[in-house]
């Protein structure tokens, strides 16, 4: 299966393609029940794999290994991968692109931040000189075969946002992302300067961008929506509540109800990921 082309076709089809942020195999198992597109969120992966904030701790071999596990368990899902700044060096970025494409990633997001980097929805971001980022981006684009490449700018100055969005749209990047966009008006402005190039919108709870439905995003000319942290934040809230309740009940587990999860329900979810349950492609000549 050509994963890059499959995601590209989805992006170019009518409406918005939603991709749900996952942080480990279990969160991906839950998300894959509901959506056919997953987003490997840097925020979520840094939190889950290292227990650290998303400020540049991620090592590229860890991301590649995670994507490999995802692809084995979810052979039909789109997998868009956040690779931050390509792990600093352009040569490393190109190497990671090759590794991820061989592993079965559908696409990547490459940002223009300078180190130390930050989550796109917090203050204190610094960006690379435009020409330096464009050089890195062009090397990545020349390296990929079919992988979807999302060019992302983290600029915050209004003139710089439009300047960079327009420059990124002139490249062969498949999709443009202005992260931390603050209003519907700014979505309109970015949409106008990038022309026909597909546009991605990143939603994160408590972030800088407005909360918008898929139908609203369609009306705004958005083509892809990534939801970076719904699984992570829901897990944090639910785990905190469950452990606090266990403590209050003197260690007695709650009764299983039709809406709760026990051993049976959890095993049923995980068994879906076993390769023997995946549809097998037809043999040539059969």
Secondary structure as UniProt FT lines:
FT   HELIX           3..12
FT   STRAND          17..22
FT   HELIX           25..31
FT   TURN            32..34
FT   STRAND          37..40
FT   HELIX           42..45
FT   HELIX           46..50
FT   HELIX           60..73
FT   TURN            75..76
FT   STRAND          78..82
FT   TURN            84..86
FT   HELIX           90..103
FT   STRAND          107..111
FT   TURN            120..121
FT   HELIX           130..143
FT   STRAND          148..153
FT   HELIX           158..169
FT   STRAND          175..178
FT   TURN            179..180
FT   HELIX           184..194
FT   TURN            195..196
FT   STRAND          198..203
FT   TURN            205..206
FT   HELIX           214..219
FT   TURN            220..221
FT   STRAND          224..227
FT   HELIX           230..248
FT   TURN            249..251
FT   TURN            258..259
FT   HELIX           263..271
FT   TURN            272..273
FT   HELIX           275..277
FT   TURN            284..285
//
